[in-house]
Amino acid sequence: MVRHVRTRRFAVVFALGLALVVGLYVRQSAAGALYFVHGPASAACDRTGQTEIASYQDDIFGSELHGFWDQEPVTVSFSFPDGQIFSPDAAYLLDGVVNMPTNFTTDYKADVAGDLYFEYPISNKWPYGCYQMTAYGNHSGQTAIGFLVVAPRPSAQPGASPAQLAVWKNGTFEASAEHDALVNIHGTGFYPNEQVGVWITQPDGSVLGYPTQVASDAGNIESTFQFTSAHQTGKYTFTAYGLTSKYQVFAPFELRGRQSIPSGWAELRVAFPALAETSQNGQAIAVSGTLFKPNEPVGLWITLPDGGVRGLPTQRADGNGDFYAVLAIDERLPVGSYKLTASGVESGRLQIVDFDVDGGTFIGTAPGAPEEPDTPLIEGSNLGGGTLGGPTGLEISVGAAGPEQTPKDTQTCTSPTSLWTRNC
């Protein structure tokens, strides 16, 4: 009897252990191939809800892939924490602010056993967070996915020193400002005439380089930095490090976006898609503006989820005060909620419309192809005069069997005058 119970217990334990192993294997190989990430540490990943391999800025990680076909080309892409997707070739070229390098595809070649291993450097332009690494076999059609966390490098706090650093908005002593602000950088207490390295850590953890400064005879430095509308909003950290004295000090600064307040009676709406939601490689966003001053220029800009702003080509309202623009986006832009602002240059009428961008897939550009334009890109508009665009398709109804039926009004806006009422 005792032997029978022990046998059952062993069977249960063995089955549980086997289930765990199979579960891990299924997680890794659900797409038919395996992607193992190698790094010096581990950390929590918000994409998976589990602990994943981690590494640091200015370090490397390893990619070990199995299960592909004999010597097939494997296309690799990296999905960043904010949803931007880049090829390894493009990721070398990130500037940390306007990350718009042409996304040329990067192919690695598996060996005769369908295996692949490569190492890749992590620059300080990579923000902190969890990344998804995707490998696609161009012949087999198999996909392998791995995850990597880029974590802050563990380091001891710098020792006490006489050095100090402060950053403030030019003309004030405030450690905060809005977009397009000029800020002053002042450091004191460094070694006389030493070189002082300066760098700027953005809210997401990525780093902006800055020219090395030379301290005065008194050990002081002074410089300025120009924020632009393209910079993400949030809390920045300025760091100064004496290359001789080894003194290291920090100064916080907060960047805020300019607040645009709708004014006037002009209207702006997302005309397509109806739900004002698309994916990175999905439908273009068509916006339509009305009731601006006839023939006036209309300035357009777009606010990204991180608070950065991108200017778009100025449109010109037609003789009826209307304009439209079609915005194309791609996987180089982050996922999240966007705002498009239209402002009449002459009338001052300003309106804002929201739309959402969901995650997409890596598309990439073939090596040797023309460079990709920056996005959002206005593909169609009435820039330069009349209302331009593709054919209306009305000619196909000529001679067609009728009568046609008008679709049922789903918004109960039955009165003809309601057509020009907001939200109807």
Number of C-alpha atoms within 10 A of each C-alpha: 6 7 8 9 10 11 11 12 12 12 12 12 11 12 12 12 12 12 12 12 12 12 12 11 12 13 12 17 18 13 15 15 23 24 22 18 20 20 19 12 14 16 17 17 21 14 14 11 8 9 14 21 21 25 23 23 20 12 15 16 19 17 17 15 22 19 21 30 22 15 16 20 21 25 20 22 26 23 23 22 22 18 22 21 29 30 26 19 17 21 22 15 15 17 17 21 16 16 17 19 20 23 25 21 19 19 19 16 18 21 16 12 13 19 19 19 16 10 13 12 15 18 19 20 24 22 26 20 21 24 25 19 22 20 24 20 23 15 13 16 13 19 22 23 23 21 22 28 27 27 19 14 11 7 6 6 8 10 9 9 13 11 20 17 20 20 24 21 20 16 9 11 12 13 17 19 20 17 21 16 17 16 23 19 19 17 21 18 18 30 23 17 16 19 20 26 17 20 17 21 19 24 18 20 21 18 23 16 14 12 10 15 19 19 21 16 12 12 19 22 23 16 12 14 15 12 16 15 20 18 21 26 22 16 15 20 17 21 18 27 20 23 15 13 16 15 20 23 22 18 19 17 20 17 22 19 19 14 8 11 10 16 14 14 12 21 20 23 19 21 16 16 14 11 10 17 20 20 18 25 18 17 14 21 24 21 21 17 21 18 17 31 22 17 19 19 23 27 17 19 18 20 20 19 19 20 21 19 24 17 15 18 14 18 24 27 27 22 15 12 19 25 28 25 25 20 18 19 22 24 24 29 23 23 21 17 15 20 16 22 22 27 25 24 16 13 16 16 20 23 21 19 16 16 17 17 23 16 21 19 17 23 18 21 16 13 12 7 9 10 13 13 10 17 16 20 16 18 14 16 23 18 20 14 16 15 17 14 13 6 7 7 7 7 9 8 10 7 7 9 7 7 6 8 6 6 6 7 8 8 8 9 13 11 7 8 8 12 11 8 9 7 8 11
